[in-house]
Amino acid sequence: MEKKNFLPFCEFEFKDEKQSKDAIQKSLGIFKKAKLDPVGFKPPTWAIGHNAGFGFIKAIKKSKFEYVCLSSPVSGLNWEKKSISNIFPQKYEGMLNIPQNINMNWPIEDIKEKIDKIIGLNGIITPQLHFNKEDDWMSDGIGKRNLDKLQEIIDYINEKYDNQIWFAKCSQAAKWWKSNNEQ
């Protein structure tokens, strides 16, 4: 909320490296109190510090996360131009980036088309949902409509690709990728 009335949910967009590091550590403290140990990190609203000398990127590089999620088709690392894959995990400045590539706001037929393309390339499918009820304030929240859509996506994949797809957490995909792509 440092910049009033301008992208208030872009927590890391205007933070320098120290401010970003402090915010990351604060969030880890909150998770620790909840007895959770996150192994990956995705900044809110894909804010990676375009407007602050990429202080967030400098801070997150020094973290011990197994992976980061810093890109969508048009946000984060791909905001100004396509800088990183939206289909494959990829290293970015020493960090493993797991891309988000399915937007739950898209029509279901567009999602299926994108899934077919990604599977055809042996890529990773990563839908994005937010932990809030849809229609509260984010249309890609976890509410009945999007849970039904997610089930339709899973059913589509299972029916069309019959046991050819591995359903995994990002942490599992990151471990697999590292074990198969790093010596």
C-alpha positions, -999 to 999 in steps of 0.1 A, spaced: 0 0 0 30 23 -3 17 38 -35 -19 48 -28 -45 42 -55 -19 25 -78 -20 -13 -80 -25 -17 -43 -21 -55 -44 13 -53 -62 31 -58 -29 66 -61 -44 63 -37 -73 78 -6 -56 100 -23 -29 137 -22 -31 158 -53 -23 158 -47 15 121 -40 17 114 -71 -5 136 -93 17 119 -80 48 84 -87 33 95 -122 22 108 -129 57 76 -116 73 55 -138 51 77 -168 60 71 -160 97 34 -160 91 36 -194 74 58 -208 102 33 -197 128 7 -217 109 31 -247 108 35 -244 71 69 -245 53 65 -231 18 91 -243 -7 80 -220 -36 71 -184 -40 48 -164 -63 46 -127 -57 11 -112 -55 -2 -99 -89 31 -110 -105 47 -78 -92 84 -84 -96 97 -49 -92 96 -34 -127 92 0 -110 119 -4 -83 150 -17 -100 138 -53 -96 145 -52 -59 122 -82 -55 142 -103 -80 174 -94 -62 159 -105 -28 142 -137 -40 174 -148 -57 190 -150 -22 162 -172 -9 162 -209 -5 130 -216 -24 130 -247 -46 111 -228 -72 95 -195 -80 64 -186 -101 74 -154 -118 56 -156 -151 23 -158 -168 16 -153 -205 15 -115 -201 26 -107 -165 57 -109 -143 88 -117 -163 67 -115 -195 51 -81 -188 70 -59 -212 80 -87 -236 82 -125 -236 112 -132 -216 106 -167 -203 87 -198 -213 50 -202 -204 51 -239 -213 83 -253 -196 100 -248 -162 130 -227 -169 160 -212 -150 159 -175 -145 189 -159 -128 196 -192 -110 161 -198 -99 137 -224 -113 106 -207 -126 74 -227 -129 51 -207 -153 14 -202 -148 -2 -207 -182 -40 -214 -177 -62 -186 -168 -95 -197 -152 -112 -167 -167 -107 -180 -202 -136 -198 -219 -133 -236 -214 -127 -243 -251 -98 -219 -251 -84 -237 -220 -87 -271 -237 -70 -258 -268 -41 -244 -247 -39 -277 -228 -36 -297 -260 -8 -274 -272 11 -277 -240 7 -315 -238 18 -317 -275 50 -300 -265 55 -321 -233 51 -290 -212 37 -283 -178 0 -272 -173 -4 -248 -144 -38 -232 -138 -41 -203 -115 -68 -199 -88 -69 -174 -59 -79 -183 -23 -111 -163 -22 -146 -169 -34 -150 -159 -70 -172 -129 -74 -160 -116 -40 -135 -95 -59 -115 -118 -81 -132 -138 -109 -106 -165 -107 -112 -173 -71 -120 -208 -57 -157 -208 -58 -182 -233 -71 -181 -220 -107 -143 -223 -109 -141 -256 -90 -166 -270 -115 -145 -256 -143 -113 -272 -128 -131 -305 -125 -141 -302 -162 -104 -296 -170 -93 -326 -150 -119 -348 -166 -109 -336 -201 -73 -344 -195 -81 -378 -180 -104 -387 -209 -83 -374 -237 -49 -383 -224 -58 -415 -204 -30 -419 -179 -4 -400 -199 -4 -371 -175 12 -368 -141 -8 -347 -117 17 -331 -94 23 -302 -70 47 -275 -82 72 -287 -57 71 -322 -71 74 -309 -107 104 -287 -96 122 -317 -80 116 -338 -112 128 -310 -134 159 -305 -114 167 -342 -113 163 -345 -151 179 -312 -162 208 -305 -138 239 -325 -135 
